[in-house]
């Protein structure tokens, strides 16, 4: 009679041990969608944004005197003086403005500048550094 009770005890231990080992795999599988969503966000949002920030930092660092630049506000001018955080732009024959260096959106080529600046077609407003 004791053999029957001991057999039931061993069966209960085996049944209790099986779900615990399966619990880890179920928990791992339940976390996989979260990992995949994070990977998608990283490759579609975070990584391109970091790359764009690096490209903009390199663009701003490479600005030098004589470049014609477009800033975020839509102002176009020739760089006259480059400081650590500021840039002096000549926007026409008489006016020079001082803007934040980080607000530079694009360095224009000579051909692009001719479309933006009315005086760029003449030699008096030709940039010193050609691209």
N, C-alpha and C positions, 0 to 999 in steps of 0.2 A: 504494500500500500504506500510506503514511503517513496518508492520508485516513481509512482505517478506524480506525486507532488514535486519531486525534484525535477522531473522532466518539464513540468509546467513552469517552474522557476527559471530553468535554462531558456525556455522558449520566450518568456517575458523579457529576459535580459537581451536576447538577440534582437527582439522586435524593438526594444527601446534604443539599442545601439545603432540600428540602421537609419532611422530618421535624422540622427545627429550628424552622421557623415553626409547624408543627402542635404542637410540644411546649409552647409557651406556652399555647395554647388548652386543651390537655389538662390542664396543670397548673392553670390557672384554674378549669376545670370540677371538678377534683378538690378544690379548696378551698371550693367553694360549699356543700357540706353542712355544713362546719364553721362557716361564716358564718351559715347558717340556724339551726343549733343554738344559737349564741351569741345570735342575735336572739330566739329563742324563750325562752331562759333570761332574757334581759334583760326582756322584756315580761311574762313570767309570774312571775318570782321577784324579780329585783333591783329593778325599778321600783316594784312594790307595797310592797315592804319599806321602801324609802326614803320613799315617801309616808306610810306608817304611822308611821315615825319622826318625820317632820316634823309630822304631826298630833299625836302625843304630846307633842312638844316645845312646840307651841303651847298644848296643854291645860295642861301643867305651868306654863308661863309665865303663863297667864291665871288661875291660882288666886289667890283673894283671901280676905280675912277674911270669915267668914260663910257660905262655901260648904260644902256637905255633900259629902264625897268618899268614894269607895270606893278602898281601896289594894289592892295585889297580894295581900296576905295575907288579904283578906276582911274587914278591919276597916273600919267605917264611922264617920265622925265629922264634927263641925263644925270648920272651920278657925278657930283662935283667933289664931294668930300665924304669919306667913310670913317665913321667913328666906331667905338665899341658897340653901342646900342642904337646909334642914330645914323641916318644917311641924309646928306644934303642933295636935293634934286633941283636941277634947273628945268622948270616947266615951260618957260618961253624966254624971249630975249631979255626981259627985265626981271622976272620973278624967280626966286629960289625958295624952296620950302624945305623944312626939316621934318622927316618922318622916322618912325621906328623901323629899325632894320628888319625886324620880324614880319613887318607888314608887306614885304616884297613878295609878290606872287609869281612873277616870271621875269626873266631877263630876255629882252627882245633882240632878235637879230636885226641887221640893217634893213632887210626887206620888210620885216614886220613893223619896224619903227616908222617906215615911210607911210604906212597906212594910218598910224595913230597920230603922228606929229605933223602938223602942217609945214613946219620949217625943216623937216628931216630930208626932204628932197633936195634942198639946197646944200651946198658944201658947208655953210656956216653952222649947221647943226648936225653934222655927220659925227657919229661916235668914233672915239679914238681906237677902240679895240673892235675889230671886225670878227664875226664868227662865220 
